Amino acid sequence: MRKKSLIMCVTSPLSASKMLKKKDEASGRTVTVTSSTTQLHPSCNAGEIAAGKPQHTSIMMVRMIGDEFLTEERDRKYYADHYTCCPPPLFIILITLVELGFFTYYTAAKGEVNSSGPVPIDSVFIYRPDKRLELWRFAFYMFLHAGWLHLLFNLGVQVVVGLPLEMVHGSFRIAAVYMAGVLAGSLGTSVFDTDVYLVGASGGVYALLAAHLANVLLNYNNMEFGIVRLIGIFVIASADVGFAIYDRYAAEQQQLGPPVSYVAHLTGALAGLTIGLLVLKNFEQRLHEQLLWWVALGVYAACTIFAVMYNLMHPDYP
């Protein structure tokens, strides 16, 4: 009898609550059953039943993240049924702390900080067109930022968008999308904006943002306030790109220092639309989604190979 009651508590908590209420009423007691009955996650065991309110809070958070960042009901159900907090989402947290640490170090070294600089042009990590043979610069430039406004935007989007996406899709997939955007940012800049320096994690940030945006765009009818989300993302992204374009040409015309590229925003977003779109909806993958995944991978690989070959064939520019 005890085994039967335990199974009912785990698989059908609403029914169990009703039976408990009837039993108490038969004994002359009055019991109020709230609507926030805790439904245990499949990964929970019997020892976690006593963790009522904290367990309920964590389940509600998991469901909220699934509803916010997954556009199809089958994916939401899969996520709610299979999510565990092990391993924890560490990639976005670690990359954010590293970027914050780099900014703090260079701010202390320069002895000044403002909204748009100074850019640490002497750093061994910054991407510079005259040092393209130092290959680590194509990736490590993401640790540097041109002012606290640049830093706050990137870190804010990483935490608000990237962290929940990592909870949904896992650290490996989010790291792949993020680094694909970072690499696309530097390679795209080396081809389309050849005489500028490059700092910031905007390539990776826009890869995450574009991947999520494309997923919402294709399925916004299935999401609550879908059109509002689309407008909000477009406004924020457009404002940031607009400021980046202004800083690019204002710095050049007013001789405020070496111009910093905005191309990484666009090529990073392209990486998100190819690799990211299909990586971020890969739970119960259907056949046509598998085919699209290979097409997207081919597009990204072709663009990457083209950029690499362009750099190899033009070693003397700019």
Steps between C-alpha positions, in 0.01 A plus 500: 500500500787736576658433161174580322464831686854604414450429130181702501677793665767508232292436191169662586531755780163662429315173548696429817407841639131438436511160675671657801231764519220241495664299775537805722142606440383155604681542830334836558798719416503793258794517260567764233679370191673780308520514122881503512534126557856387453563259216833329539752498220571150366858527623386550861495216750280430801739681731428826315126492569550697820665783307155631401535872440862508373425208270188674371698820437768319300239319290322827426831657395577208267155525343530877461836469324362229274198711408718805436780345295337203329246562226351154446285314749683170443830667593352662810364167619829323433691768690264500798515120523877460464666809648748451782735755651799272450721611337422865584509772230857617550613623157319835494587566864869426446532698176322795662734498801807477276386795286424702812844414639676613182310829501589561865868426435534732200297772672737489797802497268378800298378687806182617328163373387218649295204388293691444176861437586786490528567214259805296610666505157832371637345186647618164368136394481349774282439416134725717284519477119878543508537200734271251331767228511455487877204267467385514862387858441213371282336360815651668806390850397167413659649554847560874439239777485494863389357665810253408769193554277630242252574262786165540675300434184689181416498366855133588541394312187723207591340460839138579406495299176803272508463357850140375455593366156785309662261357759275382218753375246812426703843656527654326198241625251496854634881510502501378138257772390681768698847414371369462145376859526831622643697336218255629239541851642877511458507320165224722362683811616823381338318479165246784500654764729868439457660804664335496842571352841254266669407457866201364688282192515235643268551224243412231753223705659333568167531133405294408808258787446448424130453129559232565760344775288477274194341226707242744639441649154411162352272404788376824655136399445554220752653729763326733741569864407710376206473821298596709805813291549595542136462878516699521823792296364505698174502834683782403737716343228441787256594761760824320584598455135417866434730615780773267371474646148509855638806425713671337203481806274505768770830365630643506149383851409573666834827310546393364836724197462505186288152420366326195647300279266125439509516219243537245780142572605369408155720198433443372853126523439547306175674226696204491737255471211689201357655295778292637786149473359514124463724423795251670732206281395654158508296301754284256303650579163294415193643392165458835324665676797800269469530591131475872578767459765745366242410780258564761769827335596604504135421872466700588810791278396505651149506856635775411746715333235452797267614745770804287587601464135451874445743575782752249370483638145535863612778490759615859436175688561404743638 
